[in-house]
Amino acid sequence: MDAQFESFRAQLDGSSALRDRIRAVVSEVESASRAASAALLLIHQPVPLSDVLGKAKAQVEVIKGLYSQLAEILKECPDQYYRYHGDWKSETQSVVSMLAFTHWLENGGLLTHAEAQEKLGLGSGEFGLDVEDYLTGLCFMSNDFICGIRHIQGISLQTPHSYDYASF
């Protein structure tokens, strides 16, 4: 009976080893993303915006390299993208949120899907940026966006008030 399941067991072991490698890279993505987000918190301090953006962009380069590593790992299992996608989905959404906020601070505009892919070094091939992850990341960015507007406009973050956001 054991012989019948040997190939299945080997397949499960291979999948488990691959998932462990993916999770190791994703853990590094999460760490770099947290470092970039922490750097962006400096917009609430008397620190030049260029310094804040420089620190965040340094982490974006690290994240870009990590996504490259992830893409290489996934080349070992073609057509299995969505089988493992859940392992990096939430981290990607957080990364897009941070990228979108950084882009807005720098350019005053919305980060497009193509720009996000470019910043992460992702293509439209087998391993890319899902539109769903991009859009969810933009939704997450809304919290940072409101705080950023308030800070840049000199509005107290502790005082409730009404504000005309249409002027933005």
Wavefront OBJ file of the C-alpha trace (Angstrom):
o trace
v 0.000 0.000 0.000
v 2.876 2.386 0.812
v 4.331 1.984 -2.670
v 1.136 3.347 -4.200
v 1.471 6.607 -2.329
v 5.233 7.067 -2.646
v 5.023 9.349 -5.707
v 2.253 11.342 -4.062
v 4.355 11.730 -0.890
v 7.342 12.867 -2.977
v 5.155 15.424 -4.741
v 3.895 16.761 -1.395
v 7.445 16.971 -0.046
v 8.554 18.905 -3.134
v 5.615 21.287 -2.829
v 6.332 21.815 0.860
v 10.006 22.580 0.190
v 9.053 25.061 -2.537
v 6.521 26.743 -0.261
v 9.165 27.055 2.474
v 11.521 28.810 0.040
v 8.713 31.139 -1.054
v 7.845 31.970 2.548
v 11.474 32.752 3.356
v 11.600 35.349 0.560
v 8.154 36.702 1.480
v 9.333 37.177 5.060
v 12.156 39.369 3.752
v 9.656 41.317 1.589
v 7.540 41.927 4.677
v 10.558 43.133 6.648
v 11.693 45.529 3.896
v 8.130 46.799 3.467
v 7.886 47.535 7.193
v 11.199 49.399 7.039
v 9.933 51.506 4.122
v 6.639 52.223 5.886
v 8.525 53.195 9.036
v 10.647 55.579 6.969
v 7.475 57.159 5.575
v 6.266 57.878 9.106
v 8.996 60.514 9.214
v 6.757 62.825 7.156
v 5.192 63.730 10.507
v 8.568 64.944 11.777
v 10.610 67.986 10.766
v 12.617 65.936 8.262
v 13.051 67.011 4.625
v 10.712 65.092 2.332
v 13.631 64.155 0.078
v 15.291 62.325 2.995
v 12.080 60.464 3.807
v 11.584 59.442 0.181
v 15.229 58.410 -0.140
v 14.935 56.005 2.790
v 11.714 54.515 1.433
v 13.133 54.173 -2.087
v 16.177 52.325 -0.761
v 13.831 49.690 0.638
v 11.887 49.574 -2.636
v 15.103 48.516 -4.376
v 15.525 45.732 -1.822
v 11.915 44.648 -2.386
v 12.435 44.685 -6.151
v 15.341 42.254 -5.764
v 13.244 40.015 -3.535
v 10.429 39.858 -6.095
v 13.053 38.857 -8.642
v 14.060 35.991 -6.341
v 10.419 35.008 -5.967
v 9.975 34.973 -9.747
v 13.004 32.682 -10.085
v 11.572 30.264 -7.536
v 8.242 30.190 -9.360
v 9.947 29.321 -12.651
v 10.485 25.893 -11.121
v 6.736 25.291 -11.118
v 5.266 26.727 -14.326
v 1.525 27.313 -14.405
v 1.347 27.068 -10.600
v 1.250 30.827 -9.866
v -2.150 30.819 -8.177
v -1.364 27.693 -6.198
v 1.223 29.688 -4.235
v -0.108 33.235 -4.714
v -1.693 33.305 -1.264
v 1.760 33.095 0.283
v 2.708 36.619 -0.853
v -0.652 38.256 -1.579
v -1.047 40.354 1.593
v 2.596 41.447 1.573
v 2.224 42.563 -2.043
v -0.855 44.594 -1.142
v 1.077 46.302 1.661
v 3.981 46.978 -0.693
v 1.638 48.538 -3.274
v 0.108 50.705 -0.547
v 3.548 51.957 0.457
v 4.549 52.487 -3.197
v 1.359 54.418 -3.924
v 1.846 56.683 -0.927
v 5.491 57.275 -1.821
v 4.483 58.045 -5.405
v 1.819 60.488 -4.222
v 4.258 62.268 -1.898
v 6.749 62.558 -4.731
v 4.475 63.346 -7.687
v 1.079 64.266 -6.275
v -0.610 61.660 -8.464
v -1.961 58.154 -8.393
v 0.397 55.247 -9.005
v -0.767 53.251 -12.016
v -0.699 49.474 -12.220
v 2.032 49.639 -14.882
v 4.143 51.979 -12.725
v 3.760 49.678 -9.718
v 4.865 46.689 -11.802
v 7.844 48.652 -13.087
v 8.911 49.756 -9.593
v 8.782 46.131 -8.447
v 10.521 44.810 -11.546
v 7.517 42.689 -12.441
v 6.409 41.998 -15.971
v 3.204 40.876 -17.521
v 4.468 37.322 -17.962
v 4.033 34.369 -15.638
v 4.879 36.413 -12.526
v 3.341 39.857 -12.378
v 1.293 42.147 -10.185
v -2.329 41.020 -9.940
v -4.810 43.812 -10.562
v -6.669 42.740 -7.416
v -3.524 43.125 -5.290
v -2.826 46.508 -6.897
v -6.353 47.794 -6.214
v -6.413 46.477 -2.652
v -3.069 48.159 -2.033
v -4.515 51.452 -3.265
v -7.420 51.048 -0.855
v -4.990 50.454 2.021
v -3.111 53.597 1.022
v -6.151 55.751 1.815
v -5.280 55.794 5.539
v -1.777 57.096 4.875
v -3.113 59.495 2.258
v -5.426 61.333 4.673
v -2.675 61.612 7.291
v -0.279 62.838 4.601
v -2.696 65.529 3.442
v -3.268 66.687 6.989
v 0.456 66.816 7.704
v 1.365 68.632 4.511
v -1.458 71.122 4.992
v -0.454 71.667 8.651
v -3.703 70.291 10.043
v -3.592 68.735 13.497
v -3.966 64.964 13.444
v -5.546 65.073 16.911
v -8.333 67.546 16.161
v -11.548 66.402 14.478
v -12.641 68.807 11.775
v -14.304 69.077 8.429
v -12.068 69.766 5.470
v -12.617 70.432 1.797
v -10.832 67.496 0.154
v -12.246 68.474 -3.245
v -9.428 70.994 -3.629
v -6.946 68.141 -4.019
l 1 2 3 4 5 6 7 8 9 10 11 12 13 14 15 16 17 18 19 20 21 22 23 24 25 26 27 28 29 30 31 32 33 34 35 36 37 38 39 40 41 42 43 44 45 46 47 48 49 50 51 52 53 54 55 56 57 58 59 60 61 62 63 64 65 66 67 68 69 70 71 72 73 74 75 76 77 78 79 80 81 82 83 84 85 86 87 88 89 90 91 92 93 94 95 96 97 98 99 100 101 102 103 104 105 106 107 108 109 110 111 112 113 114 115 116 117 118 119 120 121 122 123 124 125 126 127 128 129 130 131 132 133 134 135 136 137 138 139 140 141 142 143 144 145 146 147 148 149 150 151 152 153 154 155 156 157 158 159 160 161 162 163 164 165 166 167 168
